């Protein structure tokens, strides 16, 4: 930055030193002795040196900004605490629902089958002074919010909240949500998307907690056969898990269905 700052002053300056400035080739008021004036005509060697100096300065300047952009593009994870600080300013609350684009192997198939880019979700809880996400992964667990965000594609996320939350999500209700969620803690992730409690998947966990604790059914239950199962990536995943016996009548709640529910409002999106 110093070179870039001083470069114009080295090239475009007045006479300085208390004398009336000589007419220069560029009009610029500076404080450093002038390099180019009518009193100091340029020769080829001087011109070459100035040209090299200008080009060097421009290259350094360009390199600096390329580096800054690279750091920004690759430093999303390092900046996550700043994202969380912004979330706090937007009054993130206990019980908010957070969505992301998962980077898991099955994410692409889920996106295609459901027609939505969001393929993973969880419930946000504030414990003491930190935020966590209660999620169904392998196994069902609480994950620090910044860690959860960093696992998503490009650390992108959307936070949503149920309507009338100020009346529905009372301290007693939130306690009940945590108690209900506790019975799923440590359970295996349900790769087969079965509507049972023996294993559980991400949207099923959130849906059941809200259903049992708040009495809300967020999103519509659909049959597995209602999704787009014709894509090659989807077919491959179905074959891996079910073989030729795809349970098309199995009830499923998808992240997509909950994301677009009119019972939720968007609170924050990065």
Residue, then its C-alpha position, 0 to 999 in steps of 0.5 A: x500500500x505504501x508504494x501505491x500511495x507514494x507512487x503518484x507523488x513521485x511522478x506527479x508533483x510540484x517543485x516544492x522546497x518553497x519555490x514556485x512550481x515549474x509547469x509540469x507534464x501533469x498537474x498535481x500538488x505534492x510535497x516530494x521533489x519533482x521528478x519530471x518538470x520542464x527543468x528536468x527533461x526526460x531522457x530515454x533511460x529516465x522514461x524507462x525507469x519511470x515506466x518500470x516503476x509505474x508498471x511495478x506499482x500497478x502490478x503490486x496494487x493488482x496483486x494486493x487486491x487479488x490476494x484480498x479477494x482470494x482471502x475473502x473467497x477462501x476465508x468464509x470459515x474464518x469469518x464465521x464468528x462475524x456471521x454469528x455476530x450479525x445473527x445475534x444483532x438480528x435477534x436470533x432466538x431459541x427455537x429458530x429453524x436453520x437450513x443449509x445446503x449439505x455437502x454429504x453424498x446424498x445431498x444432491x439426490x435430495x435436492x433433485x428429488x425435492x426440487x430445493x437446494x436446501x437439504x439439511x436443517x436443525x433447531x437452534x438453541x441458546x445454552x448459556x451464552x452460546x448457540x447450538x444446532x440440534x440436528x439429526x446427523x450420525x448420531x443425533x446431537x447438539x452442534x456448535x452453531x459456527x461448526x454447523x454453518x461451516x459444514x454447509x456449502x459455502x457456509x450459506x444458511x437461512x434462519x426461519x421462525x414460526x409465526x407468533x413465536x413470541x406467544x407460542x415459544x414460551x420458556x415452558x414450551x422451549x423446555x418441552x421441546x428440549x425434553x422431547x428432543x432428548x429422547x432422540x439424542x444419540x440415535x442413528x441417522x435414518x438413511x431409509x427415511x422411515x416414519x419411525x422413532x428408531x432412527x431419524x433424519x434431519x427434517x423428521x427430527x425438527x417436525x416431530x419436536x414441533x408437533x409434539x411440543x408446540x402442536x404445529x405441523x410445519x410443512x406437508x407430509x408426502x409419500x416417497x413416491x411423490x418426489x422426483x425419482x426419475x433422475x439418475x443420481x436419485x435412482x442410484x441412491x434409491x437402488x443402494x438403499x432399497x434395491x428394487x423394493x422402493x417404499x413409495x408409500x412411505x410418508x416423508x417430511x422433506x427440508x424443502x416442504x418445511x422451508x416453504x411452509x407458510x407457518x415460517x418467516x425468514x429471519x436471516x439469510x447470509 
